[in-house]
């Protein structure tokens, strides 16, 4: 799912800025404090261009890896990704803890609550882990009139969107549920992926292993390569997978006993014979 979300992150970015006639030349996170492209951004773009050109010439991935002195799996990733923007998502999207809580503070401020300490307590109850100084600075700007309109909701980072998708719907906070609904509306493929994830979760919780083949067929109907790869991989050990999804029994007790035996064995530094090991296991049972 992480690969799926990252691959379709451009859909979310486009839907998040519908009023802009065209995206900026350099999206947020690609420039340094002086307005120049960050070094890592320039490096990724140059490597992606070089790999794409050599791969188009018919060179193998291993030869490209040797010629450019790059890791083979990095070369494979550059060759398989047509849009360099997908590679730049993880390095350019900076995580902000306070940005998602600004709309809430602005709303409380317009409702008449102008005490920074009270607003910090309110936003802390919403899940904000930061200290009061950040809230104080923002409230000061509101009082000065510097901020005159509610800031737009922040575009969720790929891993945050992934966490929303992988969380049980009943455990999502109301504002998170709204954000996930917007994500599903922005991208048809991500909407289908969310449905498949929740359907698979239902198979696990309700022990419906007999419905797994139907789930795999539904996944194959959508253009979701990473999810289809996972679904096809389940076929390699079909009987075990179906049993794991159907039975209420768990191998946790067996695995725990194996771990205990290994611990006792290693405690003897490899010098204990089988009779001594057997005695120690029986005495500690």
C-alpha beads as a LAMMPS data file, in Angstrom:
LAMMPS data file: protein, C-alpha beads

285 atoms
284 bonds

1 atom types
1 bond types

-500.0 500.0 xlo xhi
-500.0 500.0 ylo yhi
-500.0 500.0 zlo zhi

Masses

1 110.0

Atoms # bond

1 1 1 0.000 0.000 0.000
2 1 1 2.910 2.357 0.620
3 1 1 4.039 1.895 -2.995
4 1 1 0.477 2.438 -4.189
5 1 1 0.001 5.656 -2.222
6 1 1 3.378 7.006 -3.336
7 1 1 2.680 6.155 -6.976
8 1 1 -0.644 8.023 -6.962
9 1 1 0.467 10.950 -4.803
10 1 1 0.309 13.229 -7.832
11 1 1 -3.483 12.785 -7.897
12 1 1 -3.713 14.091 -4.341
13 1 1 -1.457 17.045 -5.103
14 1 1 -3.549 17.988 -8.140
15 1 1 -6.824 17.721 -6.224
16 1 1 -5.418 19.698 -3.312
17 1 1 -4.659 22.737 -5.487
18 1 1 -7.559 22.897 -7.960
19 1 1 -7.622 26.693 -8.233
20 1 1 -4.040 27.116 -9.342
21 1 1 -3.695 27.387 -13.124
22 1 1 -0.465 25.418 -13.074
23 1 1 1.793 23.903 -10.430
24 1 1 4.806 25.922 -9.292
25 1 1 8.112 25.349 -11.059
26 1 1 9.569 23.947 -7.849
27 1 1 7.075 22.361 -5.402
28 1 1 7.469 22.850 -1.684
29 1 1 10.488 21.075 -0.267
30 1 1 12.599 21.111 -3.458
31 1 1 14.353 24.430 -2.765
32 1 1 16.764 25.355 0.002
33 1 1 16.645 28.528 2.089
34 1 1 18.409 30.446 -0.707
35 1 1 15.889 29.434 -3.348
36 1 1 18.188 26.988 -5.097
37 1 1 17.341 23.319 -5.784
38 1 1 18.356 21.093 -2.905
39 1 1 21.385 18.923 -3.586
40 1 1 19.514 15.661 -3.086
41 1 1 16.817 16.795 -5.538
42 1 1 19.392 17.621 -8.204
43 1 1 21.160 14.300 -7.603
44 1 1 17.983 12.257 -7.967
45 1 1 16.991 14.081 -11.133
46 1 1 20.427 13.597 -12.701
47 1 1 20.551 9.895 -11.822
48 1 1 17.024 9.328 -13.076
49 1 1 17.844 11.054 -16.388
50 1 1 21.069 9.063 -16.840
51 1 1 19.427 5.720 -16.048
52 1 1 16.472 6.403 -18.323
53 1 1 18.756 7.346 -21.230
54 1 1 21.005 4.292 -20.846
55 1 1 18.045 1.981 -20.373
56 1 1 16.441 3.371 -23.549
57 1 1 19.665 2.507 -25.398
58 1 1 19.151 -1.141 -24.501
59 1 1 21.706 -1.517 -21.739
60 1 1 20.966 -3.980 -18.965
61 1 1 20.312 -2.792 -15.427
62 1 1 23.452 -4.466 -14.089
63 1 1 25.629 -2.807 -16.724
64 1 1 24.058 0.562 -15.919
65 1 1 24.755 -0.128 -12.254
66 1 1 28.450 -0.708 -13.021
67 1 1 28.782 2.247 -15.397
68 1 1 27.164 4.750 -13.013
69 1 1 28.541 3.146 -9.853
70 1 1 25.058 2.876 -8.376
71 1 1 23.331 0.159 -6.403
72 1 1 21.499 -2.302 -8.657
73 1 1 18.169 -1.903 -6.847
74 1 1 18.449 1.885 -7.054
75 1 1 19.016 1.608 -10.810
76 1 1 16.005 -0.682 -11.101
77 1 1 13.871 1.832 -9.203
78 1 1 15.004 4.678 -11.480
79 1 1 14.366 2.583 -14.599
80 1 1 10.868 1.518 -13.552
81 1 1 9.730 5.007 -12.512
82 1 1 8.861 7.126 -15.525
83 1 1 7.992 10.251 -13.521
84 1 1 10.858 11.521 -11.386
85 1 1 8.289 13.281 -9.201
86 1 1 7.368 9.942 -7.645
87 1 1 10.959 9.532 -6.482
88 1 1 11.061 13.029 -5.028
89 1 1 7.954 12.639 -2.868
90 1 1 9.676 11.079 0.130
91 1 1 12.602 13.518 0.174
92 1 1 10.677 16.725 -0.477
93 1 1 7.566 16.308 1.637
94 1 1 8.521 17.704 5.005
95 1 1 6.479 16.683 8.000
96 1 1 4.887 19.477 10.059
97 1 1 3.261 18.765 13.391
98 1 1 1.455 22.056 13.808
99 1 1 0.079 22.728 10.331
100 1 1 -2.836 20.308 10.642
101 1 1 -4.054 22.019 13.824
102 1 1 -4.064 25.612 12.551
103 1 1 -7.649 25.447 11.198
104 1 1 -8.905 24.297 14.596
105 1 1 -7.089 27.104 16.415
106 1 1 -8.335 29.667 13.900
107 1 1 -11.902 28.466 14.383
108 1 1 -11.651 28.670 18.181
109 1 1 -10.046 32.117 17.846
110 1 1 -12.891 33.440 15.698
111 1 1 -15.375 31.998 18.188
112 1 1 -13.938 34.284 20.875
113 1 1 -11.247 32.217 22.608
114 1 1 -8.077 34.336 22.441
115 1 1 -6.152 32.875 25.363
116 1 1 -3.082 31.042 24.041
117 1 1 -2.866 28.780 27.098
118 1 1 -6.460 27.653 26.709
119 1 1 -6.002 27.138 22.968
120 1 1 -2.904 25.040 23.644
121 1 1 -4.881 22.849 26.042
122 1 1 -7.636 22.476 23.454
123 1 1 -5.301 21.568 20.635
124 1 1 -3.383 19.202 22.901
125 1 1 -6.623 17.339 23.516
126 1 1 -6.874 17.009 19.727
127 1 1 -3.518 15.192 19.681
128 1 1 -0.967 17.978 19.177
129 1 1 2.288 16.931 20.955
130 1 1 4.127 20.262 20.714
131 1 1 4.712 22.889 23.396
132 1 1 2.842 26.113 24.011
133 1 1 5.364 28.427 22.333
134 1 1 4.228 27.356 18.857
135 1 1 0.614 28.111 19.710
136 1 1 1.617 31.429 21.290
137 1 1 3.364 32.543 18.093
138 1 1 0.389 31.672 15.926
139 1 1 -2.106 33.357 18.269
140 1 1 0.076 36.472 18.273
141 1 1 -0.145 36.593 14.466
142 1 1 -3.915 36.215 14.671
143 1 1 -4.182 39.116 17.123
144 1 1 -1.993 41.286 14.904
145 1 1 -4.195 40.530 11.925
146 1 1 -1.359 38.956 9.960
147 1 1 -3.440 35.828 9.419
148 1 1 -6.819 36.959 8.121
149 1 1 -8.181 33.778 6.529
150 1 1 -8.304 30.154 7.611
151 1 1 -5.253 28.344 6.268
152 1 1 -6.045 25.530 3.858
153 1 1 -5.792 21.997 5.235
154 1 1 -2.343 20.519 4.757
155 1 1 -1.836 17.916 2.076
156 1 1 -1.258 14.635 3.948
157 1 1 2.173 13.122 3.449
158 1 1 2.293 9.648 1.852
159 1 1 2.983 7.813 5.101
160 1 1 0.277 9.725 6.935
161 1 1 -2.221 8.892 4.198
162 1 1 -1.032 5.287 4.401
163 1 1 -1.681 5.248 8.142
164 1 1 -5.202 6.543 7.579
165 1 1 -5.878 3.802 5.038
166 1 1 -4.501 1.019 7.220
167 1 1 -6.478 2.106 10.319
168 1 1 -9.839 0.522 11.092
169 1 1 -12.607 2.937 9.991
170 1 1 -14.195 2.956 13.447
171 1 1 -10.924 4.111 15.025
172 1 1 -10.435 7.146 12.800
173 1 1 -10.949 10.574 14.309
174 1 1 -13.686 12.640 12.601
175 1 1 -11.245 15.057 10.935
176 1 1 -9.099 12.134 9.752
177 1 1 -12.151 10.381 8.318
178 1 1 -12.924 13.540 6.333
179 1 1 -9.346 13.681 5.055
180 1 1 -9.467 10.050 3.967
181 1 1 -12.768 10.685 2.203
182 1 1 -11.128 13.504 0.232
183 1 1 -8.243 11.211 -0.714
184 1 1 -10.625 8.564 -2.009
185 1 1 -12.537 11.151 -4.008
186 1 1 -9.330 12.525 -5.546
187 1 1 -8.061 9.242 -6.993
188 1 1 -10.080 6.337 -8.366
189 1 1 -7.197 3.880 -7.907
190 1 1 -6.651 4.832 -4.264
191 1 1 -10.374 4.526 -3.629
192 1 1 -10.289 0.986 -5.022
193 1 1 -7.194 0.213 -2.957
194 1 1 -8.921 1.357 0.248
195 1 1 -11.845 -0.947 -0.523
196 1 1 -9.469 -3.897 -1.033
197 1 1 -7.605 -3.166 2.203
198 1 1 -10.804 -3.035 4.225
199 1 1 -12.143 -6.168 2.560
200 1 1 -8.920 -8.013 3.411
201 1 1 -9.164 -6.781 6.999
202 1 1 -12.687 -8.191 7.172
203 1 1 -11.396 -11.576 5.969
204 1 1 -8.858 -11.584 8.786
205 1 1 -11.186 -10.499 11.589
206 1 1 -14.088 -12.720 10.551
207 1 1 -11.921 -15.757 9.637
208 1 1 -13.336 -15.947 6.120
209 1 1 -10.463 -17.688 4.378
210 1 1 -12.852 -19.346 1.929
211 1 1 -13.525 -15.911 0.366
212 1 1 -9.846 -15.178 -0.306
213 1 1 -9.903 -16.272 -3.957
214 1 1 -12.797 -13.924 -4.668
215 1 1 -10.810 -11.082 -3.045
216 1 1 -7.803 -11.842 -5.260
217 1 1 -9.988 -11.748 -8.380
218 1 1 -11.367 -8.352 -7.356
219 1 1 -7.835 -6.989 -6.883
220 1 1 -6.850 -8.180 -10.363
221 1 1 -9.623 -6.071 -11.893
222 1 1 -7.839 -2.817 -10.993
223 1 1 -4.543 -1.313 -12.136
224 1 1 -2.770 -1.660 -8.777
225 1 1 0.550 -3.423 -9.490
226 1 1 1.871 -3.526 -5.915
227 1 1 -1.395 -4.825 -4.499
228 1 1 -1.764 -7.359 -7.300
229 1 1 1.758 -8.605 -6.599
230 1 1 0.816 -9.150 -2.957
231 1 1 -2.389 -10.935 -3.941
232 1 1 -0.615 -13.216 -6.423
233 1 1 2.009 -14.027 -3.808
234 1 1 -0.688 -15.529 -1.590
235 1 1 -1.187 -18.269 -4.183
236 1 1 2.308 -19.681 -3.640
237 1 1 1.335 -21.184 -0.264
238 1 1 -2.414 -21.332 -0.693
239 1 1 -3.318 -24.002 1.857
240 1 1 -1.349 -22.332 4.641
241 1 1 -2.759 -18.877 3.870
242 1 1 -6.359 -20.110 3.796
243 1 1 -5.833 -22.019 7.034
244 1 1 -4.356 -18.940 8.684
245 1 1 -7.358 -16.847 7.641
246 1 1 -9.919 -19.493 8.604
247 1 1 -8.766 -21.061 11.848
248 1 1 -9.087 -19.416 15.253
249 1 1 -6.003 -21.304 16.411
250 1 1 -2.604 -19.643 16.501
251 1 1 0.968 -20.965 16.398
252 1 1 2.017 -18.329 18.925
253 1 1 2.296 -20.870 21.754
254 1 1 4.560 -23.108 19.677
255 1 1 6.732 -20.186 18.594
256 1 1 7.014 -19.088 22.217
257 1 1 8.260 -22.525 23.288
258 1 1 10.789 -22.575 20.453
259 1 1 12.089 -19.192 21.530
260 1 1 12.399 -20.410 25.134
261 1 1 14.387 -23.490 24.084
262 1 1 16.729 -21.350 21.977
263 1 1 17.312 -19.034 24.915
264 1 1 18.243 -21.923 27.210
265 1 1 20.480 -23.445 24.558
266 1 1 22.365 -20.202 23.954
267 1 1 22.730 -19.613 27.677
268 1 1 24.989 -22.697 27.727
269 1 1 27.322 -21.025 25.181
270 1 1 26.982 -24.118 22.963
271 1 1 28.744 -26.350 25.481
272 1 1 25.719 -28.078 27.009
273 1 1 24.946 -31.604 25.839
274 1 1 21.434 -32.770 24.992
275 1 1 20.874 -34.448 28.382
276 1 1 21.715 -31.256 30.274
277 1 1 19.623 -29.172 27.904
278 1 1 16.695 -31.559 28.324
279 1 1 16.957 -31.328 32.111
280 1 1 17.053 -27.527 32.087
281 1 1 14.008 -27.374 29.814
282 1 1 12.013 -29.754 32.013
283 1 1 12.979 -27.948 35.214
284 1 1 11.903 -24.583 33.794
285 1 1 8.638 -25.849 32.340

Bonds

1 1 1 2
2 1 2 3
3 1 3 4
4 1 4 5
5 1 5 6
6 1 6 7
7 1 7 8
8 1 8 9
9 1 9 10
10 1 10 11
11 1 11 12
12 1 12 13
13 1 13 14
14 1 14 15
15 1 15 16
16 1 16 17
17 1 17 18
18 1 18 19
19 1 19 20
20 1 20 21
21 1 21 22
22 1 22 23
23 1 23 24
24 1 24 25
25 1 25 26
26 1 26 27
27 1 27 28
28 1 28 29
29 1 29 30
30 1 30 31
31 1 31 32
32 1 32 33
33 1 33 34
34 1 34 35
35 1 35 36
36 1 36 37
37 1 37 38
38 1 38 39
39 1 39 40
40 1 40 41
41 1 41 42
42 1 42 43
43 1 43 44
44 1 44 45
45 1 45 46
46 1 46 47
47 1 47 48
48 1 48 49
49 1 49 50
50 1 50 51
51 1 51 52
52 1 52 53
53 1 53 54
54 1 54 55
55 1 55 56
56 1 56 57
57 1 57 58
58 1 58 59
59 1 59 60
60 1 60 61
61 1 61 62
62 1 62 63
63 1 63 64
64 1 64 65
65 1 65 66
66 1 66 67
67 1 67 68
68 1 68 69
69 1 69 70
70 1 70 71
71 1 71 72
72 1 72 73
73 1 73 74
74 1 74 75
75 1 75 76
76 1 76 77
77 1 77 78
78 1 78 79
79 1 79 80
80 1 80 81
81 1 81 82
82 1 82 83
83 1 83 84
84 1 84 85
85 1 85 86
86 1 86 87
87 1 87 88
88 1 88 89
89 1 89 90
90 1 90 91
91 1 91 92
92 1 92 93
93 1 93 94
94 1 94 95
95 1 95 96
96 1 96 97
97 1 97 98
98 1 98 99
99 1 99 100
100 1 100 101
101 1 101 102
102 1 102 103
103 1 103 104
104 1 104 105
105 1 105 106
106 1 106 107
107 1 107 108
108 1 108 109
109 1 109 110
110 1 110 111
111 1 111 112
112 1 112 113
113 1 113 114
114 1 114 115
115 1 115 116
116 1 116 117
117 1 117 118
118 1 118 119
119 1 119 120
120 1 120 121
121 1 121 122
122 1 122 123
123 1 123 124
124 1 124 125
125 1 125 126
126 1 126 127
127 1 127 128
128 1 128 129
129 1 129 130
130 1 130 131
131 1 131 132
132 1 132 133
133 1 133 134
134 1 134 135
135 1 135 136
136 1 136 137
137 1 137 138
138 1 138 139
139 1 139 140
140 1 140 141
141 1 141 142
142 1 142 143
143 1 143 144
144 1 144 145
145 1 145 146
146 1 146 147
147 1 147 148
148 1 148 149
149 1 149 150
150 1 150 151
151 1 151 152
152 1 152 153
153 1 153 154
154 1 154 155
155 1 155 156
156 1 156 157
157 1 157 158
158 1 158 159
159 1 159 160
160 1 160 161
161 1 161 162
162 1 162 163
163 1 163 164
164 1 164 165
165 1 165 166
166 1 166 167
167 1 167 168
168 1 168 169
169 1 169 170
170 1 170 171
171 1 171 172
172 1 172 173
173 1 173 174
174 1 174 175
175 1 175 176
176 1 176 177
177 1 177 178
178 1 178 179
179 1 179 180
180 1 180 181
181 1 181 182
182 1 182 183
183 1 183 184
184 1 184 185
185 1 185 186
186 1 186 187
187 1 187 188
188 1 188 189
189 1 189 190
190 1 190 191
191 1 191 192
192 1 192 193
193 1 193 194
194 1 194 195
195 1 195 196
196 1 196 197
197 1 197 198
198 1 198 199
199 1 199 200
200 1 200 201
201 1 201 202
202 1 202 203
203 1 203 204
204 1 204 205
205 1 205 206
206 1 206 207
207 1 207 208
208 1 208 209
209 1 209 210
210 1 210 211
211 1 211 212
212 1 212 213
213 1 213 214
214 1 214 215
215 1 215 216
216 1 216 217
217 1 217 218
218 1 218 219
219 1 219 220
220 1 220 221
221 1 221 222
222 1 222 223
223 1 223 224
224 1 224 225
225 1 225 226
226 1 226 227
227 1 227 228
228 1 228 229
229 1 229 230
230 1 230 231
231 1 231 232
232 1 232 233
233 1 233 234
234 1 234 235
235 1 235 236
236 1 236 237
237 1 237 238
238 1 238 239
239 1 239 240
240 1 240 241
241 1 241 242
242 1 242 243
243 1 243 244
244 1 244 245
245 1 245 246
246 1 246 247
247 1 247 248
248 1 248 249
249 1 249 250
250 1 250 251
251 1 251 252
252 1 252 253
253 1 253 254
254 1 254 255
255 1 255 256
256 1 256 257
257 1 257 258
258 1 258 259
259 1 259 260
260 1 260 261
261 1 261 262
262 1 262 263
263 1 263 264
264 1 264 265
265 1 265 266
266 1 266 267
267 1 267 268
268 1 268 269
269 1 269 270
270 1 270 271
271 1 271 272
272 1 272 273
273 1 273 274
274 1 274 275
275 1 275 276
276 1 276 277
277 1 277 278
278 1 278 279
279 1 279 280
280 1 280 281
281 1 281 282
282 1 282 283
283 1 283 284
284 1 284 285
